[in-house]
Structure formats: C-alpha cells, structure tokens
C-alpha cells in the first residue's frame, strides 16, 4: 500500500507542476472509450495526463467454451506426469485492481509521445481437493507492472477522417517472482496470472482510425503485441496478443457522450515453463492453460468540464462483459470489467 500511495503522489505532483489552463473547449466525444489506450494524438507542445482505475472479477473457470466447477477441475488431468495426474487445488474466484497513470506530449503536430505505468493488486481464492480436507485458502500479490513507452505517428488528419500508427515498447519492470504462503508450502511462487509483469521486452503495433459524422463518431483500433527474445529469466514467455476494438459514440451534449464497443481478443499459447511452478497444484500454475479467443461488449460515458473551474478535466466510465470465450485448457475469465478514468489535456 505504501508503494501505491507513493506511485499516485508522484503522478499528482507531476500534474501540478506542469499544468496550465487551456483555452480550447474539447467535445466529450473527442476521445475513444476509456478502455482504449493511444486512441488520439495531440497538437504541437500539448500535454495530457491520465489516470485509470480498472476492477476485474472472475468467479468461473472455463474449459473450451463451457464453464467448469471446482470438482470437475480437480478431476481434470494436469500438465505434469504426461497428463495422467489431476489438480490438487482449484481456483474459486480472482479479483484484480489496476491503477494506471499516463502522460502524453506532442513535440510536433505529427508525433505524440506517451508513457504509461501501472500498479496492480491481485487476490485469488482456491479450494483444496477433498483428500486434503477441501478447505479454502487465499493468495495475493501487488506491485508495479511493466512500463509502456509509445510513439504515435499521424497519417491523416482531416475533418472527417483521422488515422494514426503507433509503436509500443514494454519494459519488464513488473515482478515475475511474486510469492505467498499456501497450505502446502511457505513462500511459494504464485501462478502466472498472479505475477505483475511478463519478464520480457515486448513490441506492439497500433493502428487507430476515426470517422467523424458530427455528433456520431465511429472508431477502430488494431493492436498486435509480440514478446521478444526466447524466454524470460523464469524460462517462459507469453504468446502473441492480438486485439481489435470497434466502437461508436453519440454526443448527447457538448460535454457528454455515450459509447458502445465490440472487442475481440486472441492470445496464443505460452512458450516454455516456469520450473518452480508445480503444474499438479492448480490450473493457475500450469503453462498449458494459456491461449484464448474472447468477444466482449462494452458501454461507456464520457464527460468533459466546460466550466471555468477545473476546465477541460475529463472523466469517463465503461463496463465491459465477455459474451463469447473459447480457452485452451482450464482458465478463469472475467465476469465483467469496470474502468473509471480521468484525463486532463492542455
């Protein structure tokens, strides 16, 4: 908690020492839904600061497209012992809170630079197999995630159409050695999804488009991330990640808009295995339980302040929910995701 408070204090200090009052009054729909990053560019010498709070809860596990309960999980074959053994524990629920801060600066009208950092808090409840008593136990982790450095290049900027290309480099700041105590062992390394980072340098390409139809906006973003190198220090790396967002918004008032979003996500299977994670213990520790396709729907609201006090401060809210999921192995998928954001440009 002390690290989180220091993280947020430093961010608020940077905002205070750099901010000045802007003379322009942007419309509420000049930005995409708050869950979409790197969606817009800035004019020369403009700054923007942002904060996002993400809350995600998972209460179900899936095998392929079907949900699977804890008893079924503990009779399923694991990735060890030639898939002849079964899991000793089963995840019951998991939650994640993420605090994301970002800064954008445009040195020219055709280039916008962006840096994003995040702080994560994760908790997971698991159930032991009946032979071990069937009791529940909790594990948790928290800390800084990987740092993202982004460059956005303007390709087209007309009244009706905007188009830009982005490149993102992720630096492996987040820990891949988060530990906690379980009924079976003290100070055990937690499962892959409970870690804060990837442990690898990652490249990502972004293509963003926007069609302006006055009060109606139509936007799209393609995002492709590839984890570089062979494997991380713990001998694994995540699979390639592909993301498509299609969204539309309607501006009810100059300071208020509403958005609808369709999101498609594809993640490839993991490469390698962390030798310290025992795949017999839980699906969360089994490297074979990676790879998915998911389709989600989202609805959001954007508000921007046009009054003199706190002018141009923007707040946004979005809720997303998966409507289709197809996973490799056994994985937990979020019930829903809530995103709250604040942005201030000048």
HELIX and SHEET records of a PDB file:
HELIX    1   1 UNK A    2  UNK A   18  1                                  17    
HELIX    2   2 UNK A   28  UNK A   30  5                                   3    
HELIX    3   3 UNK A   70  UNK A   73  1                                   4    
HELIX    4   4 UNK A   81  UNK A   83  5                                   3    
HELIX    5   5 UNK A  130  UNK A  132  5                                   3    
HELIX    6   6 UNK A  192  UNK A  194  5                                   3    
HELIX    7   7 UNK A  283  UNK A  285  5                                   3    
SHEET    1   A14 UNK A  66  UNK A  68  0                                        
SHEET    2   A14 UNK A  60  UNK A  64 -1                                        
SHEET    3   A14 UNK A 313  UNK A 333 -1                                        
SHEET    4   A14 UNK A 292  UNK A 304 -1                                        
SHEET    5   A14 UNK A 256  UNK A 267 -1                                        
SHEET    6   A14 UNK A 241  UNK A 253 -1                                        
SHEET    7   A14 UNK A 216  UNK A 227 -1                                        
SHEET    8   A14 UNK A 202  UNK A 213 -1                                        
SHEET    9   A14 UNK A 161  UNK A 171 -1                                        
SHEET   10   A14 UNK A 147  UNK A 157 -1                                        
SHEET   11   A14 UNK A 111  UNK A 128 -1                                        
SHEET   12   A14 UNK A  89  UNK A 108 -1                                        
SHEET   13   A14 UNK A  47  UNK A  58 -1                                        
SHEET   14   A14 UNK A 336  UNK A 345 -1                                        
SHEET    1   B12 UNK A  66  UNK A  68  0                                        
SHEET    2   B12 UNK A  60  UNK A  64 -1                                        
SHEET    3   B12 UNK A 313  UNK A 333 -1                                        
SHEET    4   B12 UNK A 292  UNK A 304 -1                                        
SHEET    5   B12 UNK A 256  UNK A 267 -1                                        
SHEET    6   B12 UNK A 241  UNK A 253 -1                                        
SHEET    7   B12 UNK A 216  UNK A 227 -1                                        
SHEET    8   B12 UNK A 202  UNK A 213 -1                                        
SHEET    9   B12 UNK A 161  UNK A 171 -1                                        
SHEET   10   B12 UNK A 147  UNK A 157 -1                                        
SHEET   11   B12 UNK A 111  UNK A 128 -1                                        
SHEET   12   B12 UNK A 136  UNK A 144 -1                                        
SHEET    1   C 2 UNK A 179  UNK A 180  0                                        
SHEET    2   C 2 UNK A 188  UNK A 189 -1                                        
SHEET    1   D 2 UNK A 236  UNK A 237  0                                        
SHEET    2   D 2 UNK A 271  UNK A 272 -1                                        
END                                                                             
